[in-house]
Amino acid sequence: MGQACERETLYCAQIRETLISAFPKTLLKEVTAMQNCNYNKTRLLADVKSIIWRIKQYYKKDAADANHPLCGKMVDEMEKDLMKYAEKLQAAISGLSKEGKFN
């Protein structure tokens, strides 16, 4: 497995552990397979968070180093938009978990 795949797997595992630790065990039930819709939300959240991380770690600095203020403005706007989507996904996952429907 390549480094990118290993980081992605680790990141998904970290998100799952965060979700599990955020809710009482009575609200979470062990299942052998996750429903596609719930998997999709989890995967989207991981992907969006990964992009946000890259924006913060690299893209803003690269735009500043290249003296491209319009690029800097664009990635700032993208980061804000992506943060809103991440919050919506987290709320959806959290709500379903509290209802016992995140399986």
N, CA, C and O of each residue as an XYZ file, in Angstrom:
412
protein
N       0.854     -1.170      0.000
C       0.000      0.000      0.000
C       0.903      1.236      0.000
O       1.873      1.292      0.755
N       0.591      2.222     -0.837
C       1.380      3.436     -0.923
C       1.157      4.340      0.277
O       0.231      4.143      1.063
N       2.023      5.331      0.399
C       1.921      6.247      1.536
C       0.599      6.999      1.547
O       0.013      7.198      2.611
N       0.119      7.420      0.378
C      -1.146      8.154      0.320
C      -2.291      7.282      0.822
O      -3.144      7.758      1.572
N      -2.321      6.008      0.418
C      -3.370      5.087      0.872
C      -3.269      4.850      2.366
O      -4.287      4.787      3.055
N      -2.052      4.718      2.876
C      -1.868      4.506      4.312
C      -2.354      5.715      5.103
O      -3.006      5.557      6.136
N      -2.039      6.937      4.621
C      -2.501      8.147      5.309
C      -4.019      8.227      5.277
O      -4.644      8.594      6.272
N      -4.618      7.886      4.136
C      -6.070      7.937      4.008
C      -6.721      6.935      4.950
O      -7.709      7.259      5.608
N      -6.183      5.727      5.025
C      -6.718      4.712      5.914
C      -6.596      5.159      7.364
O      -7.531      4.990      8.146
N      -5.458      5.726      7.725
C      -5.247      6.228      9.079
C      -6.217      7.356      9.372
O      -6.796      7.408     10.457
N      -6.404      8.264      8.418
C      -7.294      9.398      8.607
C      -8.729      8.920      8.819
O      -9.414      9.419      9.712
N      -9.197      7.965      8.016
C     -10.546      7.411      8.173
C     -10.700      6.743      9.544
O     -11.736      6.870     10.196
N      -9.667      6.042      9.961
C      -9.696      5.399     11.273
C      -9.777      6.444     12.386
O     -10.482      6.247     13.375
N      -9.055      7.555     12.223
C      -9.096      8.627     13.222
C     -10.482      9.248     13.299
O     -10.974      9.543     14.388
N     -11.114      9.448     12.148
C     -12.472     10.005     12.139
C     -13.429      9.040     12.834
O     -14.268      9.464     13.628
N     -13.308      7.747     12.541
C     -14.186      6.756     13.170
C     -13.983      6.753     14.680
O     -14.954      6.708     15.435
N     -12.743      6.798     15.125
C     -12.469      6.810     16.562
C     -13.023      8.070     17.211
O     -13.529      8.016     18.332
N     -12.934      9.203     16.522
C     -13.493     10.456     17.040
C     -15.000     10.336     17.193
O     -15.566     10.749     18.206
N     -15.647      9.768     16.181
C     -17.098      9.592     16.253
C     -17.490      8.658     17.388
O     -18.430      8.932     18.134
N     -16.766      7.559     17.512
C     -17.083      6.587     18.556
C     -16.907      7.199     19.940
O     -17.730      6.982     20.830
N     -15.833      7.967     20.119
C     -15.582      8.552     21.440
C     -16.547      9.691     21.749
O     -16.713     10.058     22.912
N     -17.185     10.256     20.724
C     -18.074     11.391     20.936
C     -19.470     10.984     21.403
O     -20.228     11.828     21.881
N     -19.817      9.719     21.273
C     -21.170      9.290     21.598
C     -21.142      8.151     22.608
O     -20.230      7.324     22.602
N     -22.163      8.115     23.486
C     -22.245      7.004     24.440
C     -22.339      5.672     23.700
O     -22.921      5.580     22.619
N     -21.766      4.670     24.294
C     -21.739      3.353     23.662
C     -23.141      2.815     23.408
O     -23.336      2.010     22.499
N     -24.113      3.247     24.196
C     -25.479      2.762     23.990
C     -26.067      3.260     22.677
O     -26.993      2.653     22.138
N     -25.529      4.369     22.159
C     -26.052      4.909     20.906
C     -25.378      4.289     19.686
O     -25.875      4.407     18.566
N     -24.263      3.640     19.907
C     -23.541      3.021     18.796
C     -23.713      1.511     18.874
O     -23.563      0.918     19.942
N     -24.020      0.907     17.771
C     -24.125     -0.544     17.774
C     -23.147     -1.101     16.760
O     -22.913     -0.515     15.703
N     -22.593     -2.227     17.100
C     -21.631     -2.865     16.205
C     -22.358     -3.468     15.022
O     -23.361     -4.163     15.189
N     -21.867     -3.211     13.855
C     -22.420     -3.794     12.642
C     -21.270     -4.302     11.797
O     -20.132     -3.857     11.945
N     -21.568     -5.217     10.928
C     -20.508     -5.776     10.094
C     -20.313     -4.974      8.821
O     -19.227     -5.006      8.241
N     -21.336     -4.252      8.369
C     -21.202     -3.467      7.146
C     -21.956     -2.152      7.312
O     -23.033     -2.109      7.907
N     -21.383     -1.101      6.787
C     -22.003      0.203      6.864
C     -22.894      0.404      5.637
O     -22.529      0.017      4.527
N     -24.052      1.006      5.844
C     -24.918      1.315      4.718
C     -24.187      2.246      3.755
O     -23.396      3.085      4.184
N     -24.444      2.103      2.465
C     -23.770      2.923      1.463
C     -23.918      4.411      1.731
O     -22.944      5.155      1.617
N     -25.111      4.857      2.083
C     -25.344      6.278      2.315
C     -24.483      6.791      3.476
O     -23.911      7.879      3.400
N     -24.400      6.006      4.536
C     -23.580      6.414      5.677
C     -22.093      6.356      5.335
O     -21.319      7.220      5.746
N     -21.705      5.337      4.584
C     -20.313      5.260      4.126
C     -19.981      6.484      3.281
O     -18.919      7.086      3.437
N     -20.898      6.847      2.386
C     -20.651      7.989      1.506
C     -20.446      9.270      2.300
O     -19.555     10.060      1.987
N     -21.266      9.483      3.327
C     -21.094     10.680      4.161
C     -19.736     10.656      4.865
O     -19.044     11.672      4.932
N     -19.366      9.499      5.381
C     -18.082      9.368      6.069
C     -16.929      9.607      5.103
O     -15.968     10.303      5.429
N     -17.030      9.030      3.923
C     -15.974      9.194      2.910
C     -15.884     10.652      2.451
O     -14.789     11.198      2.320
N     -17.043     11.282      2.207
C     -17.042     12.692      1.826
C     -16.402     13.550      2.905
O     -15.613     14.446      2.606
N     -16.742     13.277      4.164
C     -16.159     14.046      5.260
C     -14.646     13.886      5.278
O     -13.920     14.869      5.426
N     -14.170     12.672      5.132
C     -12.724     12.432      5.112
C     -12.066     13.162      3.944
O     -11.009     13.772      4.106
N     -12.688     13.100      2.772
C     -12.130     13.763      1.592
C     -12.120     15.283      1.754
O     -11.129     15.942      1.439
N     -13.226     15.830      2.246
C     -13.311     17.282      2.435
C     -12.278     17.738      3.463
O     -11.587     18.736      3.260
N     -12.179     16.997      4.568
C     -11.192     17.358      5.602
C      -9.772     17.269      5.057
O      -8.918     18.075      5.426
N      -9.513     16.310      4.193
C      -8.199     16.166      3.581
C      -7.875     17.374      2.702
O      -6.753     17.881      2.727
N      -8.851     17.830      1.931
C      -8.640     18.999      1.082
C      -8.417     20.243      1.938
O      -7.537     21.052      1.642
N      -9.202     20.396      2.985
C      -9.033     21.543      3.891
C      -7.622     21.539      4.469
O      -6.963     22.577      4.529
N      -7.170     20.377      4.888
C      -5.809     20.261      5.447
C      -4.771     20.693      4.423
O      -3.847     21.436      4.755
N      -4.912     20.234      3.169
C      -3.953     20.604      2.111
C      -3.973     22.103      1.843
O      -2.928     22.714      1.624
N      -5.169     22.694      1.862
C      -5.264     24.146      1.673
C      -4.486     24.859      2.759
O      -3.699     25.764      2.480
N      -4.708     24.449      4.008
C      -4.030     25.108      5.132
C      -2.527     24.870      5.105
O      -1.751     25.783      5.386
N      -2.105     23.645      4.767
C      -0.687     23.287      4.825
C       0.119     23.788      3.639
O       1.280     24.167      3.792
N      -0.486     23.793      2.459
C       0.299     24.062      1.255
C      -0.226     25.196      0.384
O       0.528     26.096      0.014
N      -1.515     25.157      0.055
C      -2.024     26.019     -1.002
C      -1.943     27.501     -0.653
O      -1.599     28.320     -1.505
N      -2.256     27.851      0.589
C      -2.169     29.271      0.985
C      -0.733     29.769      0.899
O      -0.474     30.859      0.389
N       0.186     28.971      1.394
C       1.592     29.349      1.370
C       2.102     29.435     -0.064
O       2.828     30.365     -0.414
N       1.725     28.472     -0.885
C       2.165     28.481     -2.282
C       1.657     29.726     -3.013
O       2.393     30.329     -3.794
N       0.419     30.109     -2.765
C      -0.133     31.309     -3.407
C       0.614     32.557     -2.942
O       0.900     33.451     -3.737
N       0.928     32.609     -1.647
C       1.671     33.756     -1.120
C       3.098     33.777     -1.667
O       3.592     34.835     -2.055
N       3.760     32.629     -1.702
C       5.129     32.548     -2.224
C       5.193     32.945     -3.699
O       6.177     33.536     -4.145
N       4.148     32.620     -4.451
C       4.119     32.940     -5.879
C       3.628     34.367     -6.120
O       3.590     34.832     -7.259
N       3.256     35.055     -5.046
C       2.725     36.414     -5.137
C       1.491     36.448     -6.047
O       1.371     37.296     -6.932
N       0.587     35.506     -5.804
C      -0.667     35.408     -6.543
C      -1.826     35.683     -5.582
O      -2.428     34.745     -5.061
N      -2.143     36.951     -5.344
C      -3.203     37.260     -4.372
C      -4.574     36.716     -4.767
O      -5.369     36.363     -3.896
N      -4.862     36.643     -6.065
C      -6.158     36.100     -6.480
C      -6.254     34.608     -6.173
O      -7.318     34.115     -5.800
N      -5.150     33.897     -6.329
C      -5.133     32.472     -5.953
C      -5.330     32.329     -4.446
O      -6.072     31.459     -3.989
N      -4.665     33.184     -3.683
C      -4.815     33.157     -2.232
C      -6.253     33.401     -1.825
O      -6.783     32.716     -0.951
N      -6.891     34.387     -2.463
C      -8.293     34.690     -2.170
C      -9.180     33.506     -2.535
O     -10.097     33.157     -1.792
N      -8.903     32.890     -3.682
C      -9.698     31.754     -4.132
C      -9.609     30.589     -3.138
O     -10.632     30.001     -2.788
N      -8.402     30.252     -2.685
C      -8.284     29.119     -1.759
C      -8.884     29.464     -0.399
O      -9.400     28.582      0.287
N      -8.824     30.738      0.000
C      -9.494     31.145      1.241
C     -11.000     30.912      1.137
O     -11.620     30.377      2.056
N     -11.580     31.320      0.011
C     -13.013     31.120     -0.208
C     -13.356     29.635     -0.259
O     -14.366     29.205      0.300
N     -12.516     28.856     -0.929
C     -12.755     27.418     -1.005
C     -12.693     26.786      0.382
O     -13.507     25.926      0.718
N     -11.731     27.215      1.175
C     -11.606     26.671      2.530
C     -12.877     26.949      3.333
O     -13.394     26.062      4.012
N     -13.376     28.178      3.254
C     -14.603     28.532      3.985
C     -15.777     27.683      3.513
O     -16.542     27.171      4.330
N     -15.924     27.531      2.194
C     -17.019     26.715      1.654
C     -16.892     25.262      2.103
O     -17.872     24.644      2.520
N     -15.688     24.730      2.015
C     -15.468     23.332      2.407
C     -15.710     23.125      3.901
O     -16.201     22.073      4.311
N     -15.369     24.123      4.713
C     -15.628     24.018      6.155
C     -17.131     23.915      6.413
O     -17.564     23.169      7.291
N     -17.923     24.666      5.646
C     -19.382     24.587      5.804
C     -19.886     23.191      5.448
O     -20.732     22.635      6.148
N     -19.362     22.625      4.357
C     -19.767     21.278      3.970
C     -19.335     20.260      5.028
O     -20.086     19.340      5.350
N     -18.141     20.424      5.561
C     -17.667     19.506      6.599
C     -18.572     19.569      7.823
O     -18.898     18.541      8.416
N     -18.975     20.778      8.198
C     -19.871     20.930      9.349
C     -21.216     20.253      9.088
O     -21.770     19.609      9.979
N     -21.746     20.398      7.863
C     -23.014     19.754      7.516
C     -22.891     18.232      7.575
O     -23.770     17.549      8.101
N     -21.801     17.714      7.034
C     -21.585     16.268      7.070
C     -21.434     15.765      8.495
O     -21.997     14.732      8.855
N     -20.667     16.502      9.316
C     -20.490     16.104     10.712
C     -21.826     16.121     11.447
O     -22.107     15.227     12.246
N     -22.651     17.136     11.181
C     -23.964     17.214     11.832
C     -24.853     16.051     11.390
O     -25.571     15.473     12.207
N     -24.809     15.711     10.111
C     -25.613     14.595      9.614
C     -25.179     13.285     10.258
O     -26.017     12.496     10.694
N     -23.896     13.058     10.318
C     -23.365     11.829     10.920
C     -23.707     11.787     12.402
O     -24.131     10.754     12.919
N     -23.524     12.902     13.077
C     -23.818     12.981     14.504
C     -25.297     12.724     14.778
O     -25.653     11.974     15.687
N     -26.154     13.360     13.975
C     -27.594     13.175     14.155
C     -28.022     11.730     13.954
O     -28.800     11.186     14.737
N     -27.505     11.114     12.897
C     -27.836      9.717     12.650
C     -27.301      8.818     13.760
O     -27.952      7.844     14.138
N     -26.123      9.137     14.280
C     -25.546      8.338     15.368
C     -26.410      8.427     16.614
O     -26.657      7.420     17.278
N     -26.869      9.626     16.929
C     -27.709      9.805     18.115
C     -29.039      9.075     17.980
O     -29.619      8.639     18.975
N     -29.525      8.943     16.737
C     -30.771      8.229     16.483
C     -30.566      6.727     16.350
O     -31.527      5.972     16.202
N     -29.310      6.300     16.403
C     -29.014      4.883     16.257
C     -29.142      4.397     14.821
O     -29.318      3.203     14.578
N     -29.053      5.322     13.872
C     -29.219      4.970     12.455
C     -27.923      5.033     11.659
O     -27.944      4.919     10.434
N     -26.821      5.209     12.327
C     -25.558      5.293     11.605
C     -24.901      3.918     11.612
O     -24.055      3.618     12.454
N     -25.308      3.096     10.660
C     -24.773      1.741     10.558
C     -24.590      1.368      9.116
O     -24.146      0.259      8.816
